């Protein structure tokens, strides 16, 4: 290679200062655009979040207001009062002690309207409904979904008459009404007597029953049956003595008092949270 020939190889071209300035300006513009875009997106995101949080806050406030409105004490409506009474009466057989369902003494009127008291001899254990009544009654109670049968036996003040009270517990008042409409009209059947050995009722059995009946209240059918404590059977009583002037009124009075107690309307609070609204 002669000294006069140019060297072979790459030729480096330096950028002009003006082109470098334009590139930097373009880069800066791009960065500003990206920054402005990021600011806009952030603003939109914050606006959406503010709207969501605001809506959530309104929902919470409305829900809280509705809850306070619903739970604050207010006067009971007529329907609520009726439901309160219905539920209170329906729970009594379970909530009340047996000695409250069947008090130790029950008042009745004797001859010449003298005040007398029947005395409770004993309370039998709870049993299935079918187990403590006669077959024609048992079939009706079974069909109606009878839950349990409570029984207790009393004697009048002179201890001449034995009276067994039976409380059949139905699921509700409608079931009781339906069952009552199907019960046989026969004063020889109903609840079976409960005798307590070693007491004056020791001889009171099915054959000693003189008369039976029932009355309905709430979800309960209250049965009553009565006879003599001396063991006399129904068949042994002469026709002219069959309707004893004291026996049946006494039995009716005692059964009626048990029924009225179970069905008595309770004191109903004025408001949903007591008597203060």
C-alpha positions in Angstrom: 0.0 0.0 0.0 1.4 3.3 -1.0 1.4 6.2 1.4 -1.0 8.1 -0.8 -3.8 5.5 -0.7 -6.5 6.0 1.9 -6.8 3.5 4.7 -9.5 0.9 4.3 -12.0 0.5 7.2 -15.2 2.0 8.8 -15.7 5.7 8.9 -17.1 7.1 12.1 -19.6 9.9 11.8 -20.1 12.1 14.7 -23.7 13.4 15.3 -24.2 17.1 15.0 -24.9 18.9 18.2 -28.3 20.0 16.9 -29.4 16.4 16.3 -28.4 15.5 19.9 -30.6 18.3 21.2 -33.6 17.1 19.2 -33.2 13.6 20.5 -33.1 14.8 24.0 -36.1 17.0 23.5 -38.0 14.1 22.0 -37.1 11.8 25.0 -38.1 14.5 27.4 -41.4 14.9 25.6 -42.0 11.2 25.7 -41.3 11.1 29.4 -43.6 14.0 30.0 -46.4 12.3 28.1 -45.9 9.1 30.1 -45.9 11.1 33.3 -49.1 12.9 32.3 -50.7 9.7 31.3 -49.8 8.1 34.6 -51.2 11.1 36.4 -54.4 10.8 34.4 -54.7 7.1 35.2 -54.0 7.7 38.8 -56.7 10.4 39.0 -59.2 8.1 37.3 -58.3 5.3 39.7 -58.7 7.6 42.7 -62.0 8.8 41.4 -63.3 5.3 40.9 -62.1 4.3 44.4 -63.8 7.4 45.9 -67.0 6.5 44.2 -66.9 2.9 45.3 -66.1 3.8 48.9 -68.8 6.5 48.9 -71.4 4.0 47.6 -70.2 1.4 50.2 -70.5 4.1 53.0 -74.0 4.9 51.9 -75.0 1.3 51.8 -73.6 0.8 55.3 -75.4 3.9 56.6 -78.7 2.8 55.1 -78.3 -0.7 56.5 -77.4 0.6 59.9 -80.4 3.0 59.8 -82.7 0.1 58.8 -81.3 -2.2 61.5 -81.8 0.5 64.1 -85.3 1.1 62.8 -86.1 -2.6 63.0 -84.5 -3.3 66.4 -85.6 -0.2 68.3 -88.5 -0.7 70.7 -91.9 0.0 69.2 -95.5 -0.9 70.0 -96.6 -4.4 69.2 -99.0 -4.8 66.3 -102.3 -6.7 66.8 -100.8 -9.7 65.0 -97.7 -9.7 67.1 -99.8 -9.6 70.3 -101.8 -12.5 69.2 -98.7 -14.5 68.3 -97.2 -13.7 71.7 -100.3 -15.1 73.4 -100.3 -18.1 71.2 -96.7 -19.0 71.8 -96.9 -18.4 75.5 -99.9 -20.7 75.9 -98.4 -23.4 73.7 -95.2 -23.6 75.9 -96.9 -23.9 79.2 -97.1 -27.7 79.3 -93.3 -27.8 79.0 -92.3 -24.6 80.8 -94.5 -25.0 83.8 -93.7 -27.5 86.6 -96.2 -30.3 86.9 -97.3 -28.9 90.2 -98.4 -25.7 88.4 -100.2 -27.5 85.6 -101.9 -29.6 88.3 -102.0 -27.4 91.5 -102.1 -29.1 94.9 -105.6 -27.8 95.6 -108.4 -26.7 93.2 -111.5 -24.8 94.4 -115.0 -25.9 93.5 -118.5 -25.3 94.7 -120.2 -28.0 96.7 -123.9 -28.3 97.6 -125.6 -25.1 98.7 -122.8 -23.3 96.9 -120.3 -23.9 99.7 -116.6 -23.4 98.8 -114.7 -26.6 98.8 -111.3 -27.8 97.7 -110.2 -30.9 95.7 -106.9 -32.3 96.8 -104.3 -33.6 94.3 -103.3 -37.2 95.1 -100.5 -37.5 92.6 -99.1 -36.7 89.2 -98.3 -39.5 86.7 -95.2 -39.5 84.5 -95.6 -38.2 80.9 -96.7 -40.9 78.5 -97.5 -41.1 74.8 -101.1 -40.0 74.1 -102.3 -43.4 72.9 -101.1 -45.1 76.1 -103.3 -43.2 78.5 -106.7 -43.0 76.7 -109.2 -45.5 75.4 -108.8 -46.9 71.9 -111.4 -44.8 70.1 -109.8 -41.7 71.5 -106.2 -42.9 70.9 -106.8 -43.3 67.2 -108.0 -39.7 66.8 -105.1 -38.4 68.8 -102.5 -40.4 66.9 -103.9 -39.1 63.6 -103.7 -35.5 64.8 -100.1 -35.8 65.9 -100.6 -35.7 69.7 -97.3 -35.1 71.4 -97.7 -36.2 75.0 -100.3 -36.9 77.6 -100.1 -35.4 81.2 -102.3 -36.9 83.9 -103.1 -36.2 87.6 -105.7 -37.6 90.0 -107.6 -35.6 92.6 -110.2 -36.4 95.2 -113.0 -34.1 96.4 -113.0 -32.6 99.9 -114.9 -35.6 101.3 -112.6 -38.1 99.5 -115.7 -39.7 98.0 -114.9 -39.1 94.4 -111.8 -39.7 92.4 -111.1 -37.4 89.4 -108.4 -38.0 86.8 -107.4 -35.0 84.6 -105.6 -35.7 81.4 -104.0 -33.0 79.2 -103.3 -34.1 75.6 -100.8 -31.8 74.0 -101.3 -31.2 70.3 -98.9 -29.4 68.0 -101.0 -26.3 67.7 -104.6 -25.0 68.1 -105.6 -26.0 64.6 -104.6 -29.6 65.2 -106.5 -29.5 68.5 -109.7 -28.2 66.8 -109.4 -30.9 64.1 -108.9 -33.7 66.6 -111.7 -32.4 68.8 -114.1 -32.6 65.9 -113.4 -36.3 65.5 -113.5 -37.4 69.1 -116.3 -39.9 69.9 -119.4 -38.6 71.7 -119.4 -41.2 74.5 -119.1 -40.5 78.2 -117.7 -44.0 78.8 -114.4 -43.3 77.0 -111.7 -40.7 77.4 -108.7 -40.6 79.6 -107.9 -43.7 81.7 -108.0 -43.3 85.5 -104.7 -43.1 87.3 -104.7 -44.8 90.7 -101.9 -44.2 93.3 -101.3 -47.3 95.4 -101.5 -46.8 99.1 -103.9 -43.8 98.7 -107.7 -43.3 98.7 -107.5 -43.7 94.9 -106.2 -47.2 95.1 -109.4 -48.8 93.7 -110.0 -46.2 91.0 -109.8 -48.0 87.7 -111.4 -48.2 84.3 -114.4 -50.1 85.6 -115.0 -47.5 88.3 -115.4 -44.6 85.9 -118.9 -43.2 86.0 -118.5 -40.4 83.4 -115.9 -38.9 81.1 -115.7 -35.7 79.0 -113.2 -33.2 77.6 -112.8 -29.5 76.8 -110.4 -27.8 74.4 -108.2 -24.8 74.9 -105.2 -23.6 72.9 -103.3 -26.7 71.7 -104.7 -28.8 74.6 -107.5 -31.2 75.0 -108.2 -31.5 78.7 -110.0 -34.8 79.6 -111.7 -35.5 82.8 -113.1 -38.8 84.2 -114.5 -39.5 87.6 -115.8 -42.3 89.8 -116.2 -43.4 93.4 -113.1 -44.1 95.6 -114.8 -47.1 97.3 -114.4 -49.2 94.2 -118.0 -49.2 93.0 -118.2 -49.9 89.3 -120.4 -48.1 86.8 -122.4 -51.3 86.2 -123.0 -51.6 89.9 -124.7 -48.2 90.3 -128.5 -48.3 90.1 -129.9 -46.2 87.2 -131.5 -43.8 89.6 -128.1 -43.1 91.2 -126.1 -42.9 88.0 -126.2 -39.1 87.9 -124.8 -38.1 91.3 -125.7 -34.5 92.1 -122.2 -33.7 93.3 -119.9 -36.0 91.4 -120.1 -34.6 87.9 -120.3 -30.9 88.8 -117.2 -31.4 91.0 -115.3 -33.2 88.2 -116.3 -30.5 85.7 -115.2 -27.7 87.9 -111.8 -29.3 88.5 -111.2 -30.1 84.9 -112.4 -26.6 83.9 -109.9 -24.9 86.3 -107.0 -26.8 84.8 -108.1 -25.9 81.3 -108.6 -22.2 82.2 -105.2 -22.0 83.7 -103.5 -23.5 80.6 -105.4 -21.2 78.3 -105.5 -18.0 80.3 -104.2 -15.0 78.3 -100.8 -13.8 79.6 -99.8 -10.2 80.3 -98.6 -9.0 76.9 -95.8 -6.4 76.8 -96.8 -3.1 75.1 -93.6 -2.9 73.0 -91.1 -5.1 71.3 -88.6 -4.6 74.1 -90.8 -4.6 77.2 -93.3 -1.9 78.2 -91.2 1.1 77.1 -91.3 2.1 73.4 
